[in-house]
Amino acid sequence: MSPHRAVVGLVVGGLSMGLGFSPSLTIPSRSGHVLHHSPARRFSMSVAESEPAAAEAAATGAAAAGAAVADAAEADAAEAQATGAAQPQGSAPPMLPVTNDWAGLPAAIRASRCGALTNQLVKAADAEAILKLTAEHVSEYNQINCATAMHHLAKRLKTERAQRERTLRDSRFEALLERTVAVAPTLNPRATTDVLWASATLRHWPPLMLKPLLTRVAQHLETRAFEPWHLALLVWALGELKCKPVRLLEAIEAQAAMQLEGLDIQNCANILLGFAKLQYEPATLLPAVATALSKDDTRLRGARPVEVADLAAALASFGERQPEELALLDALARCALPENGMFSFSSRHLVRLISSFAALERAPPADALGDWVSYVRAAHGHKPLLKEDRRSLSEALQKLGQDQEDVAWLAL
């Protein structure tokens, strides 16, 4: 048996035990017969479809392992063809020299190992479990592992401010950042987006991350590798991080405008709000989005209150608007009418919506303002508005024509 086949058998068998399945292999022998091994398959590893980095890593590991087996079988066939005619019948062929890469098997082993690590990161019970896993294996992490670890840490710490602050000072987290920077040149579009989203969610953007991540964004933009939702999340993240690379924003806007059909209502809200926070007016994208949304009620019908409020706030932040953009603002207001779902809005959502109309000095649709104020006032009686929201609403209502007495209840 050649070294290729021997190593394939050992490695695939080992990977099978680690990943919880038995492989089915068909490998040509030197005599021309086919060796077929097909034990019963049994899977125990599951990957959450909702976590892109995990699914992609599992696919990458499986593909690499499969490629390694195919490469080894092909090498054996070539070896038989090259040596069979020259050897006397029945004599053993000479041993081939063992190379360092063994038909790509080390890469296959690494890919499978990283896939298993991704699965563990996805299933980790909490942030501490992710940090422990990182402490043990960070030197093995590939781009998918780093993106998955960052994504799930951010997801778990999103609302845990005290624990988030402790994590940002943790040496294990710092090691993860350093490893992420090291693998940054290999980050695929999704992993690049995940890392930036995680940084924005964690509100942590250290200097060592700046150049590697933005360089990778630029490279993917150059090859047009980002999907529409990637572009939206990138702008949202940059807005949260107060990072304004104008050339990159211009490229993102241009590519988003070309992929407008791929932007759903959440993507539109994310990308416009991100641009607004960076005080970058997307002169090409904004009117295109406004026209598309205002003329297609089906896209707005399923909008969540936060998306309605974000879109309105983004429009208002850009100042005086064109007719198609004001038409979108009116369409957003209709989403918040009593008969269309006003009661699913929080007080804060309605305050942002009212403030957006006031900022543009535009009256809301008939009777809408009265319904919104009544609803917010009733909610304020049960749970007082935040001081910032009371101030914003008071100023907005006075801009829209209500006098001091009408807003006196906000001082209570």
C-alpha positions as CSV (number, residue, x, y, z in Angstrom):
1,M,0.0,0.0,0.0
2,S,1.3,3.4,-0.9
3,P,2.0,6.1,1.7
4,H,-0.9,8.1,0.2
5,R,-3.4,5.4,0.8
6,A,-2.1,4.5,4.2
7,V,-2.3,8.1,5.4
8,V,-5.8,8.6,3.9
9,G,-7.0,5.6,5.8
10,L,-5.6,6.7,9.1
11,V,-6.6,10.3,8.8
12,V,-10.1,9.8,7.5
13,G,-10.7,7.2,10.2
14,G,-9.5,9.6,12.9
15,L,-11.6,12.5,11.5
16,S,-14.6,10.1,11.4
17,M,-14.3,9.4,15.1
18,G,-13.9,13.1,16.0
19,L,-16.8,14.3,13.9
20,G,-19.2,11.5,14.7
21,F,-19.7,9.8,11.2
22,S,-18.3,6.9,9.3
23,P,-17.0,7.7,5.8
24,S,-17.8,5.8,2.6
25,L,-14.8,5.6,0.4
26,T,-14.2,4.2,-3.1
27,I,-10.5,3.9,-3.8
28,P,-8.9,2.3,-6.9
29,S,-6.3,-0.4,-6.2
30,R,-3.1,-1.1,-8.2
31,S,-4.7,-4.2,-9.7
32,G,-7.5,-2.2,-11.2
33,H,-10.1,-3.5,-8.7
34,V,-12.2,-1.1,-6.7
35,L,-12.0,-1.1,-3.0
36,H,-15.3,0.0,-1.5
37,H,-15.9,0.6,2.1
38,S,-19.4,1.8,3.2
39,P,-20.3,1.4,6.9
40,A,-23.5,2.8,8.2
41,R,-23.4,6.6,8.5
42,R,-24.2,8.3,11.8
43,F,-24.1,12.0,12.3
44,S,-23.9,13.6,15.8
45,M,-22.6,17.0,14.8
46,S,-25.2,19.7,14.1
47,V,-24.5,23.2,12.9
48,A,-27.0,26.0,13.6
49,E,-28.1,27.4,10.3
50,S,-28.7,30.7,11.8
51,E,-24.9,31.1,12.5
52,P,-23.2,31.6,9.1
53,A,-19.7,31.2,10.3
54,A,-20.4,27.8,11.8
55,A,-22.1,26.4,8.7
56,E,-19.4,27.8,6.4
57,A,-16.6,26.3,8.5
58,A,-18.3,22.9,8.5
59,A,-18.6,23.0,4.7
60,T,-15.0,24.1,4.4
61,G,-13.8,21.3,6.5
62,A,-15.8,18.7,4.7
63,A,-14.7,20.0,1.3
64,A,-11.1,20.0,2.3
65,A,-11.2,16.5,3.6
66,G,-13.0,15.2,0.5
67,A,-10.5,17.0,-1.7
68,A,-7.6,15.3,0.2
69,V,-9.1,11.8,-0.3
70,A,-9.6,12.5,-4.0
71,D,-6.1,13.8,-4.3
72,A,-4.7,10.7,-2.7
73,A,-6.7,8.3,-4.9
74,E,-5.6,10.2,-8.0
75,A,-2.0,10.1,-6.8
76,D,-2.3,6.3,-6.4
77,A,-3.8,5.9,-9.9
78,A,-1.0,8.0,-11.4
79,E,1.6,6.0,-9.5
80,A,0.2,2.7,-10.8
81,Q,0.2,4.0,-14.4
82,A,3.7,5.3,-14.1
83,T,5.2,2.2,-12.5
84,G,3.1,-0.8,-13.7
85,A,4.7,-1.1,-17.1
86,A,8.2,-1.0,-15.8
87,Q,7.9,-3.5,-13.0
88,P,8.0,-7.3,-13.6
89,Q,4.6,-8.9,-12.9
90,G,4.2,-9.8,-9.2
91,S,7.1,-7.6,-8.0
92,A,6.4,-4.9,-5.4
93,P,6.6,-1.3,-6.7
94,P,9.2,1.0,-5.2
95,M,8.2,3.1,-2.3
96,L,7.5,6.7,-3.3
97,P,9.2,9.5,-1.3
98,V,7.0,10.9,1.4
99,T,6.5,14.7,0.9
100,N,5.7,17.2,3.5
101,D,2.1,17.9,2.3
102,W,1.0,14.3,1.9
103,A,-1.5,15.2,-0.9
104,G,-2.9,18.1,1.1
105,L,-3.8,16.0,4.2
106,P,-2.4,18.4,6.8
107,A,-4.6,21.2,5.4
108,A,-7.6,18.8,5.5
109,I,-6.8,18.0,9.1
110,R,-6.6,21.6,10.1
111,A,-9.8,22.5,8.3
112,S,-11.7,19.7,10.1
113,R,-10.2,20.7,13.4
114,C,-11.2,24.3,12.9
115,G,-14.7,23.2,11.9
116,A,-15.0,21.3,15.2
117,L,-13.8,24.4,17.1
118,T,-16.5,26.5,15.3
119,N,-19.1,24.1,16.3
120,Q,-18.0,24.3,20.0
121,L,-18.0,28.1,19.8
122,V,-21.5,28.2,18.4
123,K,-22.7,25.8,21.2
124,A,-20.9,27.6,24.0
125,A,-23.2,28.3,26.9
126,D,-22.0,31.8,27.6
127,A,-19.2,34.3,27.0
128,E,-17.0,32.7,29.6
129,A,-17.1,29.4,27.8
130,I,-16.1,31.1,24.6
131,L,-13.1,32.8,26.4
132,K,-12.0,29.4,27.9
133,L,-12.1,27.8,24.5
134,T,-10.2,30.7,23.1
135,A,-7.5,30.4,25.8
136,E,-7.0,26.8,24.9
137,H,-7.1,27.0,21.1
138,V,-6.6,30.5,19.9
139,S,-3.3,29.7,18.1
140,E,-5.3,27.2,16.0
141,Y,-8.1,29.6,15.1
142,N,-8.6,30.2,11.4
143,Q,-10.6,33.1,10.0
144,I,-14.0,31.4,10.5
145,N,-13.1,30.6,14.2
146,C,-12.1,34.2,14.9
147,A,-15.3,35.6,13.3
148,T,-17.5,33.1,15.1
149,A,-15.9,33.8,18.5
150,M,-16.2,37.6,18.0
151,H,-19.8,37.3,16.7
152,H,-21.0,35.1,19.6
153,L,-19.2,37.1,22.3
154,A,-20.9,40.2,21.0
155,K,-24.3,38.4,20.8
156,R,-24.1,37.2,24.4
157,L,-22.7,40.5,25.8
158,K,-24.9,42.9,23.9
159,T,-27.1,43.7,26.9
160,E,-24.6,42.8,29.6
161,R,-22.7,46.1,30.1
162,A,-20.7,45.2,33.2
163,Q,-19.7,41.8,31.8
164,R,-18.9,43.4,28.5
165,E,-16.5,45.9,30.1
166,R,-14.7,43.1,32.0
167,T,-14.4,41.0,28.8
168,L,-12.8,43.9,26.9
169,R,-10.1,44.0,29.5
170,D,-9.6,40.2,29.6
171,S,-6.3,38.9,28.3
172,R,-8.1,36.1,26.5
173,F,-10.1,38.6,24.5
174,E,-7.0,40.5,23.7
175,A,-5.5,37.3,22.4
176,L,-8.5,36.8,20.2
177,L,-8.2,40.3,18.8
178,E,-4.5,39.7,18.0
179,R,-5.3,36.4,16.3
180,T,-8.1,38.1,14.3
181,V,-5.7,40.7,13.1
182,A,-3.2,37.9,12.1
183,V,-5.8,36.1,10.0
184,A,-7.4,39.3,8.6
185,P,-5.9,38.8,5.1
186,T,-7.9,35.6,4.8
187,L,-11.3,36.8,6.1
188,N,-14.0,36.1,3.6
189,P,-16.8,38.6,3.0
190,R,-19.1,37.1,5.7
191,A,-16.4,36.8,8.2
192,T,-15.2,40.4,7.6
193,T,-18.8,41.6,8.1
194,D,-19.2,39.5,11.3
195,V,-16.0,40.9,12.8
196,L,-17.0,44.5,12.1
197,W,-20.6,43.9,13.4
198,A,-19.1,42.4,16.6
199,S,-16.7,45.3,17.1
200,A,-19.6,47.7,16.8
201,T,-21.9,45.7,19.1
202,L,-19.1,45.5,21.7
203,R,-18.3,49.2,21.1
204,H,-14.7,48.3,20.9
205,W,-12.5,49.4,18.0
206,P,-8.8,49.3,19.0
207,P,-6.2,50.8,16.7
208,L,-4.7,47.5,15.8
209,M,-8.0,46.4,14.1
210,L,-8.3,49.5,11.9
211,K,-6.0,49.0,9.0
212,P,-6.3,45.2,8.7
213,L,-10.1,45.2,8.7
214,L,-10.5,48.2,6.4
215,T,-7.9,46.8,4.0
216,R,-9.9,43.6,3.8
217,V,-13.2,45.5,3.2
218,A,-11.5,47.4,0.4
219,Q,-10.2,44.2,-1.2
220,H,-13.7,42.6,-1.1
221,L,-15.2,45.8,-2.6
222,E,-12.7,45.7,-5.4
223,T,-13.8,42.2,-6.3
224,R,-17.5,42.9,-5.7
225,A,-17.6,40.0,-3.3
226,F,-20.1,41.5,-0.7
227,E,-23.8,40.6,-0.8
228,P,-26.3,43.4,-0.3
229,W,-26.9,42.7,3.4
230,H,-23.1,42.6,4.0
231,L,-22.9,46.2,2.7
232,A,-25.8,47.3,4.9
233,L,-24.2,45.8,8.1
234,L,-20.8,47.2,7.2
235,V,-22.2,50.8,7.0
236,W,-24.2,50.3,10.2
237,A,-21.1,49.0,12.0
238,L,-18.9,51.9,10.7
239,G,-21.6,54.3,11.9
240,E,-21.7,52.8,15.4
241,L,-17.9,52.9,15.5
242,K,-17.8,56.6,14.2
243,C,-15.3,55.4,11.6
244,K,-15.7,57.4,8.3
245,P,-13.5,56.0,5.5
246,V,-15.0,58.2,2.7
247,R,-13.6,56.2,-0.3
248,L,-14.9,53.0,1.1
249,L,-18.3,54.5,1.8
250,E,-18.5,55.8,-1.8
251,A,-17.7,52.3,-3.1
252,I,-20.3,50.7,-0.7
253,E,-23.0,53.2,-1.8
254,A,-22.3,52.5,-5.5
255,Q,-22.5,48.7,-5.0
256,A,-25.6,48.9,-2.8
257,A,-27.3,51.0,-5.4
258,M,-26.6,48.4,-8.1
259,Q,-28.0,45.6,-5.8
260,L,-31.0,47.5,-4.6
261,E,-33.4,44.6,-5.1
262,G,-31.4,42.6,-2.6
263,L,-31.9,45.1,0.2
264,D,-34.8,44.3,2.4
265,I,-36.4,46.8,4.8
266,Q,-34.0,46.0,7.6
267,N,-31.0,46.4,5.3
268,C,-32.3,49.8,4.1
269,A,-32.8,51.0,7.7
270,N,-29.3,49.8,8.6
271,I,-27.4,51.3,5.7
272,L,-29.2,54.7,5.8
273,L,-28.9,55.0,9.5
274,G,-25.2,54.2,9.3
275,F,-24.7,56.8,6.7
276,A,-26.6,59.3,8.7
277,K,-24.5,58.7,11.8
278,L,-21.4,59.3,9.7
279,Q,-22.9,62.5,8.3
280,Y,-22.4,61.0,4.8
281,E,-25.3,61.7,2.5
282,P,-25.7,58.9,-0.1
283,A,-26.9,61.1,-2.9
284,T,-27.3,58.1,-5.3
285,L,-28.6,55.5,-3.0
286,L,-31.0,57.6,-0.9
287,P,-33.5,58.6,-3.6
288,A,-33.4,55.1,-5.1
289,V,-34.3,53.6,-1.7
290,A,-37.0,56.2,-1.1
291,T,-38.6,55.6,-4.4
292,A,-38.5,51.8,-4.1
293,L,-40.0,51.8,-0.6
294,S,-42.6,54.5,-1.0
295,K,-44.0,52.8,-4.2
296,D,-44.1,49.3,-2.8
297,D,-46.3,48.9,0.2
298,T,-45.5,45.2,0.5
299,R,-41.9,46.0,1.5
300,L,-43.1,48.4,4.2
301,R,-46.0,46.4,5.4
302,G,-43.7,44.0,7.3
303,A,-41.4,46.7,8.8
304,R,-40.8,46.5,12.5
305,P,-41.2,49.6,14.6
306,V,-37.5,50.0,15.1
307,E,-37.0,50.0,11.3
308,V,-39.7,52.6,10.8
309,A,-38.1,54.8,13.4
310,D,-34.6,54.3,12.0
311,L,-35.6,55.1,8.5
312,A,-37.4,58.2,9.6
313,A,-34.5,59.4,11.7
314,A,-32.1,58.8,8.8
315,L,-34.2,60.9,6.4
316,A,-34.5,63.7,9.0
317,S,-30.7,63.8,9.6
318,F,-30.0,64.6,6.0
319,G,-31.9,67.8,6.1
320,E,-34.2,69.2,3.4
321,R,-35.5,66.4,1.3
322,Q,-36.7,65.7,-2.2
323,P,-40.4,64.8,-2.9
324,E,-39.7,61.1,-3.2
325,E,-38.0,61.1,0.2
326,L,-40.9,63.0,1.8
327,A,-43.2,60.5,0.3
328,L,-41.3,57.8,2.1
329,L,-41.6,59.7,5.4
330,D,-45.4,59.8,4.9
331,A,-45.5,56.1,4.1
332,L,-43.5,55.4,7.2
333,A,-46.1,57.4,9.2
334,R,-48.9,55.3,7.8
335,C,-47.2,52.2,9.3
336,A,-47.7,53.7,12.7
337,L,-51.4,54.6,12.4
338,P,-53.7,52.9,15.0
339,E,-55.2,50.6,12.3
340,N,-51.8,49.6,11.0
341,G,-49.9,48.6,14.1
342,M,-49.4,51.7,16.3
343,F,-49.8,49.6,19.4
344,S,-46.7,47.6,18.6
345,F,-44.6,50.8,18.8
346,S,-42.9,51.8,21.9
347,S,-43.1,55.4,23.2
348,R,-39.5,55.9,22.1
349,H,-40.2,54.8,18.5
350,L,-43.1,57.3,18.3
351,V,-41.0,60.0,19.8
352,R,-38.3,59.4,17.1
353,L,-41.0,59.4,14.4
354,I,-42.5,62.7,15.7
355,S,-39.1,64.3,16.0
356,S,-38.3,63.3,12.4
357,F,-41.3,65.1,11.1
358,A,-40.5,68.1,13.2
359,A,-36.9,68.2,12.0
360,L,-38.1,68.4,8.4
361,E,-40.9,70.9,9.4
362,R,-43.5,68.6,7.9
363,A,-46.9,67.9,9.4
364,P,-47.7,64.2,9.9
365,P,-50.7,62.7,8.1
366,A,-54.2,63.9,9.3
367,D,-55.0,62.9,12.9
368,A,-51.8,60.8,13.2
369,L,-50.0,63.3,15.5
370,G,-53.0,63.4,17.9
371,D,-53.1,59.6,18.1
372,W,-49.4,59.3,18.6
373,V,-49.4,62.0,21.4
374,S,-52.3,60.4,23.2
375,Y,-50.7,57.0,23.0
376,V,-47.3,58.3,24.3
377,R,-49.0,60.3,27.1
378,A,-50.9,57.2,28.3
379,A,-47.7,55.2,28.3
380,H,-45.8,57.9,30.1
381,G,-48.4,57.7,32.9
382,H,-47.4,54.0,33.4
383,K,-43.7,54.3,32.7
384,P,-42.2,57.8,32.5
385,L,-40.2,58.7,29.4
386,L,-36.5,59.1,29.7
387,K,-35.4,62.7,30.2
388,E,-33.8,62.9,26.8
389,D,-37.1,61.6,25.1
390,R,-39.2,64.1,27.1
391,R,-37.0,67.0,25.9
392,S,-37.0,65.8,22.3
393,L,-40.7,65.3,22.2
394,S,-41.4,68.7,23.8
395,E,-39.2,70.5,21.2
396,A,-40.8,68.5,18.4
397,L,-44.4,69.2,19.4
398,Q,-43.7,72.9,19.7
399,K,-42.1,73.0,16.2
400,L,-45.3,71.3,14.9
401,G,-47.5,74.0,16.3
402,Q,-48.4,72.9,19.8
403,D,-48.1,75.5,22.5
404,Q,-46.4,75.3,25.9
405,E,-49.6,74.3,27.7
406,D,-50.1,71.3,25.3
407,V,-46.7,69.9,26.3
408,A,-46.8,70.7,30.0
409,W,-47.5,67.1,30.9
410,L,-43.9,66.2,29.8
411,A,-42.5,68.2,32.7
412,L,-44.3,65.9,35.2
